[in-house]
Every structure is written in C-alpha cells, then in structure tokens.
Amino acid sequence: MPFNVSGILFLIALLGVWQLAMSAGIFTSTFLPEPREIGSSIVDLTESGEMTSNLWHTVYVTLIGWALAGLIGLAIGLLVGLSLEAWRYSMASLEFFRALPGIAFVPVAVLLFGFSVKMELIVVTYVSVWPVLVNAVHGVRQVTPLHNDVARMMGMGRLARIRRFVIPTMAPFVAVGLQISLALSLALALVAEMVGNPTGVGQALIVAQNTLHPEEMFAYVVVIGLVGVLLNWGFLKLLDHGFPGTMASERQPL
Amino acid sequence: MSSSASQQSPTPSPPAPLPLRAIRFRRPRRSLAIPPLRGLLPLILLLVVWQLLSHGQSAYYPRPSLWWEGIEREWQSGELKPAIEATLQSLVLALAISTVLGSLLGILIGRSRPADRALGPFLEFCRFLPAAAVVPIAVLAVGYTERMKVFVVVFAAIWPILLQVRSTVRNQSPLLLDVARSLHLSRLRILWQVMLPSLVPSIMLGLRVAAPIALVVVLLVEIVTQVPGLGSLISTAQRTFDAATAYGMLAIVGVIGIALNALLAALEGWLLRYRPDGS
C-alpha cells in the first residue's frame, strides 16, 4: 500500500494553519481550542486512564453489536433470499422496518430496557441488522438462473449449491452491508451512550460539553474519528484476507 | 443421459426433444424486482397479535390503538404540528444544501488528481466521524438552534453525495470534456450541459443514501439536544414514561421515512426517464 504523502501533508498543514491563526490571535474563540491543547488533552486523558476505559467500552459494544447484527442479518438474509415464498411473504415488511429511522428507537429502548449495556447492545444490533440483511437478500438473488441450472444439472445438494454459487455471489453485497453497518454501529453506540447508558465516549462527550471543556470534547472527537477510520480499514484488510478482491474498488492509499 | 452423450459428438444430430417435465418456464425477472404487497402480512399480523394480547394499560408495550390516542393527544395539545414542520424543514433544507454543496465539492475534488489525493485522508476522517460526536461541538459553537441542527445534518449527509460525485468525476471519460471543448463551449455551459447531466445518476444515488442518514441525524440532534422537532417529542415521551405516545411518534417518523424514500425514488425515475433500462 503506497503512502499518501500529500494527504498527510495536507492534514499537518491544516493543523499548522489552525494553530498559527490561534496563537497569533487572528482567530480566537471560546469554543474552538488550539490543536496544541487538543493534543495535550488526548495525552492527559490517556494518562488518567479515562480515554482508554471509555474508548474500550464504546469499541467493545460496537464490535459485539456489529457481529450480532452481521450474524442475524446474514441468517435471515439467506433464508429470505433463497426461498421465493419467504421473500414474497416477508420482504415488504422487512423493507418497512428498514425504512424506519433506527435512531427513533433509542428513546423507546431506554424506556423498555433501562439505562443499561443491554439497551445499548440492542439498539446497536437492531439498527445495524438492516444493511446486512437487505444486502444479503439482494446478493442471494443475484445468483444467475444459469448457475442454478448448472447446480441442478450437476446434481448438487442444497448446501453445495450455497457454498459454491450463493456465497461467492453474495459476498460483495454482504461486504458492503457489513461496512455500512460497522459505521452505523459506532454511531449508534455513541448515541445510546449519550441519551441512555451513561458510560463510554458518548457520555464523556456530553460531560465535556456540559462542563465546558472544549479541548476534551475535541480530543474525544478526534480519537473516535480515528477509531472509525481504523475499524473500516481493519474490516477491509480482513475482508481482503478472506475474500480477495471483493472490495477492490474501495482500496485507497492511506 | 442420452442427450448429454449426443452433445459430446463433434457433429451434433438435431437435439432430441426434452422430456416435458424438464422444461421450466421462467417468469420475467422484472416481476421479481419489487417485493409484492402481501409481504406486509407479517407486519400486520404482528400488530394484530400485539393489539389482542396486550392487556389494559401496559407500561412498556401499549397496544397499537393506544398509540393512536397518544398521537391525538399530542395533536390536540398543539405540539405535534409544529414539531413535524420543524423536523421536515430541517430535513429538506439540509438535504438541499448537502446536494448542492456535495455535488460542487465533489466535482472540484474529482477534477484535480493532486487535490483528490491530498484531501483523501481528511475526507476519510470526516466521513467516519459519527454525527453524534459532532453534536456537542455544534451546540457549543452555534447553540441550541435550528441552524445548529441543519449544520450537523449537512455534515453527516454531505459525504455520500460528495464521495459518489467525486468518484464518478474521477472515472469520467475524457472524451466527454474533449467533445465539449472542441465545440468551444464556455465553462459554465460545460458545467451545466455536459457535467451536470452526466452526474445526475450519481447525485441521485448519493442523495438516496444521504436522505435516510439525514432523517436519522435530524432526529438524533432533536433527541440529544431537545431542539424542537419530532425527536424531542419522542424523547419527552420517554422521560415521562408515556410509552403509547413514544410508539405513536415512532409510527409518524416511520411514515416520513417511507414517504421520503418513495419520493426520491419517484424523482430519480423522473429525472432518468430517458434511460431505457430504467436503472
């Protein structure tokens, strides 16, 4: 993977201009901290252990919720995609649920499950299921009739057909669904922590906002943005290992 | 096995008619593209069972008929109408800004290879920054206002459009611009008559991805900050343990989400009506 020098330079230049403008007094603001302050805040929070524990909680919930959503979405997606009758009698309902903005469920989930990790996990999983599920259904249905005919002619069993034709055909679609879900999971974990379960980065952000500590807020925002990029990058790497070439169009120099 | 044996011979004899049961008529694929409405049966069944099984005033799972009463209560108190208006206004405004700004930035960045490379990591960072994390910053910077809401929503909804347009422009055939240049079209006319039409499919694709995100983020901001809108009504219902109203608001939000989706699909179909394949 070639190193994107100009991209890194741009980021450094951006931070440099920001820092210079603020320390020269050209641009001052009570809510926008200097990059230097954000940096030292990241160091302070890491040293006090707050950053690590908050981050660990958020990433943990994100990954567990995402994995659950992936499994559930894949299972239902396979079922609905493979059986025409199941598709006819359920797809419209599934499309309906997908169109419901998941975020609106957060208050209801807080009402039902209280201020708990369980609530957080349920919210994350519920919202992240849909991209995987819908993409899986779509992917399964992309298996061409020709492949089905070949399978029938070769006397393949159901499992062999799924392994040889269905899974390779659906893999790119599922991969896209999983990628979307991963970003969604992280976002929903934050939201759930902001309004419901009082732990993790979401809660830390709200506390920093209420106690007027913009540099801490920016520290968390920067770190959570990096975590998002890192999760996506890790996912693509993993995918490339398991299903080479699936997301070739997504590959970009870092 | 006789038919496969005849196919292996170099000069095939006229194929024997297949046994009748082997002939399978396939429906045209188009009929399988749109899920039939009978697929709504499980949903209806769920609501009916819910209505029948839920007894009295269940605190957590109020029956659907009570949702309706919750909606009516909010309507009569005069809070529902302005809330719906506030949510829709922010949504439409933010989507309009995202579309225009996202397309323009996408064209500018996609046109220049060095800019594209230099801005890549920055855009990547912004794209993966969860909108929820931006809310506290926007609140501190702009305050608890409608403008803050639109700002956060644009920040979240612009990326699908921007990135889609950027990658389309990047992969655009140079022939397109060569033709325009050899016709001595002005820059404005190139943008308006060549670039824009070629980008409409990408912009619409980006917009269709961005619209649900925008709706989600509008609600998110309203839930987290209590700025007026449907989100704050849901959040208030949760805080006062009024589950029926919360479900009722949820239903309204769902209708908005589905209507938005259908509206954009119709708009896309109309804008791209000249395309024979309808894709």
HADDOCK unambig.tbl for C-alpha pairs under 7 A between the chains (distance, minus, plus):
assign (segid A and resid 6 and name CA) (segid B and resid 117 and name CA) 6.58 0.50 0.50
assign (segid A and resid 6 and name CA) (segid B and resid 118 and name CA) 4.69 0.50 0.50
assign (segid A and resid 7 and name CA) (segid B and resid 117 and name CA) 5.92 0.50 0.50
assign (segid A and resid 7 and name CA) (segid B and resid 118 and name CA) 3.81 0.50 0.50
assign (segid A and resid 7 and name CA) (segid B and resid 119 and name CA) 5.73 0.50 0.50
assign (segid A and resid 7 and name CA) (segid B and resid 120 and name CA) 6.06 0.50 0.50
assign (segid A and resid 7 and name CA) (segid B and resid 121 and name CA) 5.69 0.50 0.50
assign (segid A and resid 10 and name CA) (segid B and resid 118 and name CA) 5.87 0.50 0.50
assign (segid A and resid 10 and name CA) (segid B and resid 119 and name CA) 6.90 0.50 0.50
assign (segid A and resid 11 and name CA) (segid B and resid 122 and name CA) 6.60 0.50 0.50
assign (segid A and resid 31 and name CA) (segid B and resid 140 and name CA) 6.18 0.50 0.50
assign (segid A and resid 31 and name CA) (segid B and resid 141 and name CA) 6.03 0.50 0.50
assign (segid A and resid 88 and name CA) (segid B and resid 35 and name CA) 6.28 0.50 0.50
assign (segid A and resid 88 and name CA) (segid B and resid 36 and name CA) 5.99 0.50 0.50
assign (segid A and resid 88 and name CA) (segid B and resid 38 and name CA) 6.81 0.50 0.50
assign (segid A and resid 88 and name CA) (segid B and resid 39 and name CA) 5.35 0.50 0.50
assign (segid A and resid 89 and name CA) (segid B and resid 38 and name CA) 5.72 0.50 0.50
assign (segid A and resid 89 and name CA) (segid B and resid 39 and name CA) 3.80 0.50 0.50
assign (segid A and resid 89 and name CA) (segid B and resid 41 and name CA) 6.65 0.50 0.50
assign (segid A and resid 90 and name CA) (segid B and resid 39 and name CA) 4.18 0.50 0.50
assign (segid A and resid 90 and name CA) (segid B and resid 40 and name CA) 6.39 0.50 0.50
assign (segid A and resid 90 and name CA) (segid B and resid 42 and name CA) 6.37 0.50 0.50
assign (segid A and resid 91 and name CA) (segid B and resid 35 and name CA) 5.92 0.50 0.50
assign (segid A and resid 91 and name CA) (segid B and resid 39 and name CA) 5.36 0.50 0.50
assign (segid A and resid 92 and name CA) (segid B and resid 35 and name CA) 5.73 0.50 0.50
assign (segid A and resid 92 and name CA) (segid B and resid 36 and name CA) 6.70 0.50 0.50
assign (segid A and resid 92 and name CA) (segid B and resid 37 and name CA) 6.14 0.50 0.50
assign (segid A and resid 92 and name CA) (segid B and resid 39 and name CA) 4.52 0.50 0.50
assign (segid A and resid 92 and name CA) (segid B and resid 40 and name CA) 5.18 0.50 0.50
assign (segid A and resid 93 and name CA) (segid B and resid 39 and name CA) 5.75 0.50 0.50
assign (segid A and resid 93 and name CA) (segid B and resid 40 and name CA) 4.66 0.50 0.50
assign (segid A and resid 93 and name CA) (segid B and resid 42 and name CA) 6.62 0.50 0.50
assign (segid A and resid 93 and name CA) (segid B and resid 43 and name CA) 5.63 0.50 0.50
assign (segid A and resid 99 and name CA) (segid B and resid 254 and name CA) 6.76 0.50 0.50
assign (segid A and resid 99 and name CA) (segid B and resid 257 and name CA) 5.66 0.50 0.50
assign (segid A and resid 99 and name CA) (segid B and resid 258 and name CA) 5.61 0.50 0.50
assign (segid A and resid 100 and name CA) (segid B and resid 254 and name CA) 4.52 0.50 0.50
assign (segid A and resid 100 and name CA) (segid B and resid 257 and name CA) 5.91 0.50 0.50
assign (segid A and resid 101 and name CA) (segid B and resid 216 and name CA) 5.52 0.50 0.50
assign (segid A and resid 101 and name CA) (segid B and resid 254 and name CA) 6.65 0.50 0.50
assign (segid A and resid 101 and name CA) (segid B and resid 257 and name CA) 6.65 0.50 0.50
assign (segid A and resid 103 and name CA) (segid B and resid 216 and name CA) 5.86 0.50 0.50
assign (segid A and resid 103 and name CA) (segid B and resid 219 and name CA) 6.93 0.50 0.50
assign (segid A and resid 103 and name CA) (segid B and resid 220 and name CA) 6.37 0.50 0.50
assign (segid A and resid 104 and name CA) (segid B and resid 219 and name CA) 6.80 0.50 0.50
assign (segid A and resid 104 and name CA) (segid B and resid 231 and name CA) 7.00 0.50 0.50
assign (segid A and resid 104 and name CA) (segid B and resid 250 and name CA) 6.24 0.50 0.50
assign (segid A and resid 107 and name CA) (segid B and resid 234 and name CA) 6.67 0.50 0.50
assign (segid A and resid 107 and name CA) (segid B and resid 235 and name CA) 5.68 0.50 0.50
assign (segid A and resid 107 and name CA) (segid B and resid 238 and name CA) 5.68 0.50 0.50
assign (segid A and resid 108 and name CA) (segid B and resid 238 and name CA) 6.48 0.50 0.50
assign (segid A and resid 108 and name CA) (segid B and resid 246 and name CA) 6.58 0.50 0.50
assign (segid A and resid 111 and name CA) (segid B and resid 238 and name CA) 5.86 0.50 0.50
assign (segid A and resid 111 and name CA) (segid B and resid 241 and name CA) 6.90 0.50 0.50
assign (segid A and resid 112 and name CA) (segid B and resid 60 and name CA) 5.96 0.50 0.50
assign (segid A and resid 183 and name CA) (segid B and resid 128 and name CA) 6.71 0.50 0.50
assign (segid A and resid 187 and name CA) (segid B and resid 130 and name CA) 4.94 0.50 0.50
assign (segid A and resid 187 and name CA) (segid B and resid 132 and name CA) 6.42 0.50 0.50
assign (segid A and resid 190 and name CA) (segid B and resid 132 and name CA) 6.48 0.50 0.50
assign (segid A and resid 191 and name CA) (segid B and resid 132 and name CA) 6.01 0.50 0.50
assign (segid A and resid 195 and name CA) (segid B and resid 224 and name CA) 6.38 0.50 0.50
assign (segid A and resid 205 and name CA) (segid B and resid 136 and name CA) 6.92 0.50 0.50
assign (segid A and resid 206 and name CA) (segid B and resid 136 and name CA) 6.73 0.50 0.50
assign (segid A and resid 209 and name CA) (segid B and resid 136 and name CA) 5.88 0.50 0.50
assign (segid A and resid 221 and name CA) (segid B and resid 133 and name CA) 5.88 0.50 0.50
assign (segid A and resid 224 and name CA) (segid B and resid 129 and name CA) 6.84 0.50 0.50
assign (segid A and resid 225 and name CA) (segid B and resid 125 and name CA) 5.86 0.50 0.50
assign (segid A and resid 225 and name CA) (segid B and resid 128 and name CA) 5.87 0.50 0.50
assign (segid A and resid 225 and name CA) (segid B and resid 129 and name CA) 4.33 0.50 0.50
assign (segid A and resid 226 and name CA) (segid B and resid 125 and name CA) 6.59 0.50 0.50
assign (segid A and resid 228 and name CA) (segid B and resid 128 and name CA) 5.14 0.50 0.50
assign (segid A and resid 228 and name CA) (segid B and resid 129 and name CA) 6.47 0.50 0.50
assign (segid A and resid 229 and name CA) (segid B and resid 124 and name CA) 6.91 0.50 0.50
assign (segid A and resid 229 and name CA) (segid B and resid 125 and name CA) 6.18 0.50 0.50
assign (segid A and resid 229 and name CA) (segid B and resid 128 and name CA) 5.84 0.50 0.50
assign (segid A and resid 254 and name CA) (segid B and resid 121 and name CA) 6.69 0.50 0.50
